């Protein structure tokens, strides 16, 4: 029954990566906790490698999607300006999304570097507290990355709302009797 144990370790790793931030430096790990980390760190590192590979694809796809969306938004903003329509909210949101996209790239690189250090930490069995500290740092960076993605999603929703508002008819019907 190796599969259920492996599943439990992967689940434990994911819980560690997504749970509230707790550092070994901020708390004293007891001997049982240290031993548990020591026993499972190699398996956790292996699970982290698989996670990192799948996340790389997701991050690349998300980055490409953000880039192409921003190009479309810039083109639309230009067309709106060319048509002499006022849409400062759209331009402002586009700039903010671009800023958040840049932060997303920086945060992902920092997170990816941290996960690489954690999963390649030599002798994690001999340094379980150090491994746990790196894991905690990686979890914090993952949370920051997730928050950035949520911010971009929120801004994209705001852009869509502002675009919908712009599409609302703003011209009143021509008054009867006025020459056209």
DOBAVEX-815063 format. One record per residue (C-alpha): residue in one letter; chain; x, y, z. Coordinates in nm, 3 decimals, always signed. Each point is the difference from the previous one (the first is absolute). Layout:
{code:a	unit:A	u:X	v:Y	w:Z} .
...
END
This chain:
{code:x	unit:A	u:+0.000	v:+0.000	w:+0.000} .
{code:x	unit:A	u:+0.260	v:+0.254	w:-0.105} .
{code:x	unit:A	u:-0.245	v:+0.213	w:-0.197} .
{code:x	unit:A	u:-0.209	v:+0.113	w:+0.300} .
{code:x	unit:A	u:+0.316	v:+0.092	w:+0.195} .
{code:x	unit:A	u:+0.134	v:+0.198	w:-0.297} .
{code:x	unit:A	u:-0.337	v:+0.168	w:-0.036} .
{code:x	unit:A	u:+0.007	v:+0.091	w:+0.370} .
{code:x	unit:A	u:+0.345	v:+0.152	w:-0.031} .
{code:x	unit:A	u:-0.101	v:+0.202	w:-0.307} .
{code:x	unit:A	u:-0.313	v:+0.115	w:+0.180} .
{code:x	unit:A	u:+0.209	v:+0.096	w:+0.303} .
{code:x	unit:A	u:+0.237	v:+0.197	w:-0.222} .
{code:x	unit:A	u:-0.287	v:+0.186	w:-0.163} .
{code:x	unit:A	u:-0.147	v:+0.076	w:+0.342} .
{code:x	unit:A	u:+0.338	v:+0.133	w:+0.110} .
{code:x	unit:A	u:+0.025	v:+0.213	w:-0.313} .
{code:x	unit:A	u:-0.347	v:+0.147	w:+0.039} .
{code:x	unit:A	u:-0.044	v:+0.015	w:+0.378} .
{code:x	unit:A	u:+0.048	v:+0.315	w:+0.209} .
{code:x	unit:A	u:+0.357	v:+0.113	w:+0.040} .
{code:x	unit:A	u:+0.185	v:-0.163	w:+0.289} .
{code:x	unit:A	u:+0.377	v:+0.007	w:+0.016} .
{code:x	unit:A	u:+0.231	v:-0.224	w:+0.194} .
{code:x	unit:A	u:+0.179	v:+0.320	w:+0.099} .
{code:x	unit:A	u:-0.324	v:+0.137	w:+0.143} .
{code:x	unit:A	u:-0.085	v:-0.318	w:+0.187} .
{code:x	unit:A	u:+0.194	v:-0.285	w:+0.151} .
{code:x	unit:A	u:-0.056	v:-0.322	w:-0.184} .
{code:x	unit:A	u:-0.023	v:-0.296	w:+0.233} .
{code:x	unit:A	u:+0.200	v:-0.318	w:-0.055} .
{code:x	unit:A	u:-0.298	v:-0.184	w:-0.150} .
{code:x	unit:A	u:-0.057	v:+0.275	w:-0.256} .
{code:x	unit:A	u:+0.366	v:+0.010	w:-0.093} .
{code:x	unit:A	u:+0.006	v:-0.378	w:-0.040} .
{code:x	unit:A	u:-0.311	v:+0.010	w:-0.218} .
{code:x	unit:A	u:+0.164	v:+0.263	w:-0.221} .
{code:x	unit:A	u:+0.319	v:-0.207	w:-0.013} .
{code:x	unit:A	u:-0.190	v:-0.314	w:-0.104} .
{code:x	unit:A	u:-0.203	v:+0.170	w:-0.272} .
{code:x	unit:A	u:+0.222	v:+0.275	w:-0.141} .
{code:x	unit:A	u:+0.143	v:-0.204	w:-0.290} .
{code:x	unit:A	u:-0.349	v:-0.105	w:-0.108} .
{code:x	unit:A	u:-0.117	v:+0.359	w:+0.041} .
{code:x	unit:A	u:+0.287	v:+0.121	w:-0.217} .
{code:x	unit:A	u:-0.099	v:-0.250	w:-0.268} .
{code:x	unit:A	u:-0.361	v:+0.121	w:+0.017} .
{code:x	unit:A	u:+0.122	v:+0.358	w:-0.026} .
{code:x	unit:A	u:+0.184	v:-0.088	w:-0.321} .
{code:x	unit:A	u:-0.321	v:-0.128	w:-0.156} .
{code:x	unit:A	u:-0.189	v:+0.305	w:+0.126} .
{code:x	unit:A	u:+0.264	v:+0.234	w:-0.140} .
{code:x	unit:A	u:-0.020	v:-0.164	w:-0.343} .
{code:x	unit:A	u:-0.378	v:+0.034	w:-0.021} .
{code:x	unit:A	u:+0.010	v:+0.355	w:+0.134} .
{code:x	unit:A	u:+0.256	v:+0.101	w:-0.262} .
{code:x	unit:A	u:-0.250	v:-0.083	w:-0.273} .
{code:x	unit:A	u:-0.281	v:+0.179	w:+0.181} .
{code:x	unit:A	u:+0.216	v:+0.307	w:+0.063} .
{code:x	unit:A	u:+0.110	v:+0.015	w:-0.362} .
{code:x	unit:A	u:-0.358	v:-0.032	w:-0.125} .
{code:x	unit:A	u:-0.121	v:+0.263	w:+0.245} .
{code:x	unit:A	u:+0.284	v:+0.234	w:-0.097} .
{code:x	unit:A	u:-0.075	v:-0.042	w:-0.372} .
{code:x	unit:A	u:-0.368	v:+0.058	w:+0.068} .
{code:x	unit:A	u:+0.072	v:+0.319	w:+0.196} .
{code:x	unit:A	u:+0.232	v:+0.125	w:-0.274} .
{code:x	unit:A	u:-0.247	v:-0.060	w:-0.283} .
{code:x	unit:A	u:-0.288	v:+0.145	w:+0.205} .
{code:x	unit:A	u:+0.201	v:+0.314	w:+0.066} .
{code:x	unit:A	u:+0.076	v:+0.037	w:-0.371} .
{code:x	unit:A	u:-0.370	v:-0.023	w:-0.079} .
{code:x	unit:A	u:-0.083	v:+0.248	w:+0.274} .
{code:x	unit:A	u:+0.259	v:+0.247	w:-0.130} .
{code:x	unit:A	u:-0.138	v:-0.035	w:-0.352} .
{code:x	unit:A	u:-0.354	v:+0.055	w:+0.124} .
{code:x	unit:A	u:+0.108	v:+0.301	w:+0.208} .
{code:x	unit:A	u:+0.168	v:+0.146	w:-0.309} .
{code:x	unit:A	u:-0.312	v:-0.055	w:-0.209} .
{code:x	unit:A	u:-0.214	v:+0.166	w:+0.266} .
{code:x	unit:A	u:+0.234	v:+0.301	w:+0.003} .
{code:x	unit:A	u:+0.005	v:+0.010	w:-0.381} .
{code:x	unit:A	u:-0.380	v:+0.018	w:+0.006} .
{code:x	unit:A	u:+0.029	v:+0.298	w:+0.234} .
{code:x	unit:A	u:-0.169	v:-0.178	w:+0.286} .
{code:x	unit:A	u:+0.108	v:+0.060	w:+0.355} .
{code:x	unit:A	u:+0.095	v:-0.312	w:+0.195} .
{code:x	unit:A	u:+0.262	v:+0.094	w:+0.261} .
{code:x	unit:A	u:-0.111	v:-0.285	w:+0.224} .
{code:x	unit:A	u:+0.086	v:-0.256	w:-0.268} .
{code:x	unit:A	u:+0.343	v:+0.151	w:-0.055} .
{code:x	unit:A	u:+0.066	v:+0.014	w:+0.373} .
{code:x	unit:A	u:-0.110	v:-0.361	w:+0.051} .
{code:x	unit:A	u:+0.215	v:-0.113	w:-0.292} .
{code:x	unit:A	u:+0.305	v:+0.167	w:+0.157} .
{code:x	unit:A	u:-0.078	v:-0.157	w:+0.337} .
{code:x	unit:A	u:-0.042	v:-0.346	w:-0.153} .
{code:x	unit:A	u:+0.331	v:+0.039	w:-0.181} .
{code:x	unit:A	u:+0.167	v:+0.097	w:+0.329} .
{code:x	unit:A	u:-0.154	v:-0.302	w:+0.176} .
{code:x	unit:A	u:+0.110	v:-0.225	w:-0.289} .
{code:x	unit:A	u:+0.358	v:+0.119	w:+0.049} .
{code:x	unit:A	u:-0.031	v:-0.069	w:+0.373} .
{code:x	unit:A	u:-0.142	v:-0.344	w:-0.082} .
{code:x	unit:A	u:+0.309	v:-0.080	w:-0.207} .
{code:x	unit:A	u:+0.236	v:+0.122	w:+0.274} .
{code:x	unit:A	u:-0.193	v:-0.183	w:+0.272} .
{code:x	unit:A	u:-0.004	v:-0.320	w:-0.202} .
{code:x	unit:A	u:+0.375	v:+0.013	w:-0.058} .
{code:x	unit:A	u:+0.059	v:+0.054	w:+0.373} .
{code:x	unit:A	u:-0.242	v:-0.281	w:+0.088} .
{code:x	unit:A	u:+0.152	v:-0.233	w:-0.258} .
{code:x	unit:A	u:+0.351	v:+0.067	w:+0.133} .
{code:x	unit:A	u:-0.120	v:-0.073	w:+0.353} .
{code:x	unit:A	u:-0.173	v:-0.325	w:-0.095} .
{code:x	unit:A	u:+0.313	v:-0.108	w:-0.191} .
{code:x	unit:A	u:+0.222	v:+0.065	w:+0.302} .
{code:x	unit:A	u:-0.244	v:-0.183	w:+0.227} .
{code:x	unit:A	u:-0.038	v:-0.305	w:-0.219} .
{code:x	unit:A	u:+0.373	v:-0.025	w:-0.067} .
{code:x	unit:A	u:+0.113	v:+0.060	w:+0.357} .
{code:x	unit:A	u:+0.267	v:-0.265	w:+0.058} .
{code:x	unit:A	u:-0.024	v:-0.207	w:+0.312} .
{code:x	unit:A	u:-0.347	v:+0.113	w:+0.099} .
{code:x	unit:A	u:-0.004	v:-0.300	w:+0.234} .
{code:x	unit:A	u:+0.295	v:+0.151	w:+0.185} .
{code:x	unit:A	u:-0.144	v:+0.351	w:-0.009} .
{code:x	unit:A	u:-0.377	v:-0.042	w:+0.053} .
{code:x	unit:A	u:-0.048	v:+0.340	w:+0.165} .
{code:x	unit:A	u:+0.181	v:+0.176	w:-0.285} .
{code:x	unit:A	u:-0.214	v:-0.193	w:-0.249} .
{code:x	unit:A	u:-0.314	v:+0.104	w:+0.189} .
{code:x	unit:A	u:+0.112	v:+0.364	w:+0.002} .
{code:x	unit:A	u:+0.057	v:-0.008	w:-0.377} .
{code:x	unit:A	u:-0.335	v:-0.169	w:-0.045} .
{code:x	unit:A	u:-0.167	v:+0.270	w:+0.209} .
{code:x	unit:A	u:+0.167	v:+0.273	w:-0.206} .
{code:x	unit:A	u:-0.114	v:-0.170	w:-0.320} .
{code:x	unit:A	u:-0.354	v:-0.021	w:+0.133} .
{code:x	unit:A	u:+0.003	v:+0.373	w:+0.077} .
{code:x	unit:A	u:+0.122	v:+0.078	w:-0.351} .
{code:x	unit:A	u:-0.268	v:-0.227	w:-0.147} .
{code:x	unit:A	u:-0.265	v:+0.190	w:+0.197} .
{code:x	unit:A	u:+0.137	v:+0.331	w:-0.130} .
{code:x	unit:A	u:-0.010	v:-0.137	w:-0.355} .
{code:x	unit:A	u:-0.358	v:-0.115	w:+0.046} .
{code:x	unit:A	u:-0.101	v:+0.340	w:+0.137} .
{code:x	unit:A	u:+0.152	v:+0.165	w:-0.308} .
{code:x	unit:A	u:-0.201	v:-0.226	w:-0.230} .
{code:x	unit:A	u:-0.316	v:+0.087	w:+0.194} .
{code:x	unit:A	u:+0.084	v:+0.371	w:-0.037} .
{code:x	unit:A	u:+0.037	v:-0.035	w:-0.377} .
{code:x	unit:A	u:-0.328	v:-0.190	w:-0.022} .
{code:x	unit:A	u:-0.173	v:+0.275	w:+0.199} .
{code:x	unit:A	u:+0.147	v:+0.268	w:-0.227} .
{code:x	unit:A	u:-0.108	v:-0.191	w:-0.311} .
{code:x	unit:A	u:-0.352	v:-0.016	w:+0.142} .
{code:x	unit:A	u:+0.011	v:+0.375	w:+0.063} .
{code:x	unit:A	u:+0.118	v:+0.059	w:-0.356} .
{code:x	unit:A	u:-0.292	v:-0.207	w:-0.131} .
{code:x	unit:A	u:-0.243	v:+0.200	w:+0.214} .
{code:x	unit:A	u:+0.145	v:+0.330	w:-0.120} .
{code:x	unit:A	u:-0.019	v:-0.123	w:-0.359} .
{code:x	unit:A	u:-0.364	v:-0.100	w:+0.047} .
{code:x	unit:A	u:-0.071	v:+0.346	w:+0.141} .
{code:x	unit:A	u:+0.164	v:+0.158	w:-0.304} .
{code:x	unit:A	u:-0.213	v:-0.209	w:-0.234} .
{code:x	unit:A	u:-0.319	v:+0.133	w:+0.155} .
{code:x	unit:A	u:-0.171	v:+0.244	w:-0.236} .
{code:x	unit:A	u:+0.112	v:+0.346	w:+0.098} .
{code:x	unit:A	u:-0.150	v:+0.189	w:-0.294} .
{code:x	unit:A	u:-0.357	v:+0.118	w:+0.041} .
{code:x	unit:A	u:-0.232	v:-0.059	w:-0.298} .
{code:x	unit:A	u:-0.014	v:+0.299	w:-0.234} .
{code:x	unit:A	u:-0.281	v:+0.236	w:+0.083} .
{code:x	unit:A	u:-0.287	v:+0.013	w:-0.244} .
{code:x	unit:A	u:+0.024	v:+0.286	w:-0.248} .
{code:x	unit:A	u:+0.377	v:+0.039	w:+0.020} .
{code:x	unit:A	u:+0.170	v:-0.022	w:-0.339} .
{code:x	unit:A	u:+0.247	v:-0.280	w:-0.034} .
END
